[in-house]
Amino acid sequence: MKPNICPTKQSLAAAGPLPSPRPRTGAEALVETLKALGVKVIFGVTGAAIMPVYDAFFGDEALRHVTAGHEQGGIHMAEGLARATGRPGVVLTTSGPGATNLVTGLANARLDSTPLLAITGQVPTGLIGRAAFQEVDIRGVAAPITKQTFQPARAEAVPQVLREAFALASSGRPGPVLIDLPKDVSLAPAEIPAPGQARTAVSGPRQEGHPLQIKRALNLLRRASRPVMLIGGGLITAGAAAEALGLAELLDLPVASSLMGLGGFPGGHRLFLGLAGMHGLGPANLALHHADAVLCLGTRLGDRLTGRVDRFAPGADLIHVDVDAAEIGKNLPARVPIVGHLKPVLRALLEGAGRWESRPDLAPWQARIEAWRRQHPLAYRVRGGFIAPQKVIEELGRLLDETAVIATGVGQHQMWTAQYYRFRRPRTFVTSGGLGTMGFGLPAAIGAQIGRPETRVVCVDGDGSFLMTIQELATAVRCRLPLVVVVINNSALGMVRQWQRLFLDGRLSETGLEPPPFDRVARAFGALGRRVTRPEELGPGLEWALKTSLALRRPAVLDVAVDPEACVLPMVPAGQGNDEFIPCQMEEA
């Protein structure tokens, strides 16, 4: 009989009582502080330099660890949990390649303001700088894409460093923070703080917004005859969706959204214009272009939203509210800059507007917007025998309720989801905005499902994006997650191919794919799989995936072969103003 070289908890218990406890170490201090901070789940991959931390939480049922198939998958899982719950995600991995595999996720979290704590192992302090095995200066690598990095030099410093990092990740404009933990520090004796000592205040920006600026914003809105509210992801982060809805309804403000802002205002509401920007809806882009005042809430006003900056809302005065002062005026000048937390700022605007004796008559403006709605409806072409990808999103909207969470990869499927799915609640859309990270969808969906186990989670992915992190199906199967993956399969890197067709005279350079049969790949991983090729199969296929995954507590992959010629429209060509969009194709063939 072979010796048991990897004993389980059961085999250790059968071997008799464990030896008396060792002195507390830096690794054990890390684990105890994480628990005191309320962390329940960690994602990651073990390795030599981080092994003491994994040993420290062995057998600890208060802290769940989810082993990812790849470190990039692990950090996207942590992001998905953070985005779906609002709580910081935590990822843990070893030094060298383990740490460098987190880089894409760190950059993604930084651009999308996702609260995240990354803990990496490091070689012992005496070997740092000597090109030791699996040594990388991850602090130097990560410095430009994190809020801050730490490397505790003593085990006694670990609890305080962790508390500061955790608070920093969540405060102000949230983002990723990295702790690089040398192996000798994790093994050294350390004092573990009492749970009551586990929180650290971090000084941040002004919360309420300056009263004078609030007054100026109210005066500007009162004079406006063509105002628009423009929401971004910061509105969701601030938990201020109710206040934004209240202000919009009080002043009859039309509302447009950035990609990251979707869910911050109820889709289908009479005032909601939908997505704005490169693939924004015609009424949203035209309203912003012709506005005389734009109330920008928690948006960076990035290039995918604004298009050509000198043509973005050219006749409007901008009121820009953001918790991060560095974002105000960075891309567009603000007539009224307000640095502060959106919730108290919106409450102040609501209170001030509520005292107005009269309000502007916006009926002519609303009538003009209604004319744009009729002139530029969201529509798509249907070719006989093909499944229109937009129809897939519409069917999902029919089958899912407003609590469902949709995660996506990056590409055409992402934009079709943003255009055609009506997000009605905050934290129901988990996608990669600023970095545009292909492969984000599946692991982010796993994190969202673990963070919100009672919620229906669906990953809408493209065939190219799905291939990049497909190994995480093994994680979803092992965790018995009932999530559904809908692959919008056009056998191509579709968004790049769309640009090649529209702007490069149809030169399709290296965008064609020959993806594997995803239904069979899913079954090989232990998941459920089915392929859909005809329009009449779509509805039953989606119903099967949603029902069976829940009944069997296994992930289901529905591989949907869609029209390979479908484009994401409307579309603003690069270098054009947002009013110069290519409209939808509405004819049927």
Secondary structure by P-SEA (a helix, b strand, c coil): ccccccccaaaaaaaccccccccccaaaaaaaaaaaaccccccccccccaaaaaaaacccccbbbbbbccaaaaaaaaaaaaaacccbbbbbbbcaaaaaaaaaaaaaaaaacccbbbbbbbcccccccccccccccccccccccccbbbbbccccaaaaaaaaaaaaacccbbbbbbbbbcccccccbbbbbcccccbbbbbbccccccaaaaaaaaaaaaaccbbbbbbcccccccccaaaaaaaaaaabbbbbbccccccccccccccccccccccccaaaaaaaaacccccccccccccccccccccccccccccccccccccccccccccccccccaaaaaaaaaaaaaaccccccaaaaaaaaaaaaaaccbbbbbccccccaaaaaaaaaacccccbbbbbcccaaaaaaacccccccccccccccccccccccaaaaaaaaaacccbbbbbbccaaaaaacccaaaaaaaacccbbbbbbccccccaaaaaaacccccccccccccccaaaaaaaaacccccccccccaaaaaaaaaaaaaaaacbbbbbbbbcccccccccccccccccccccccccccc
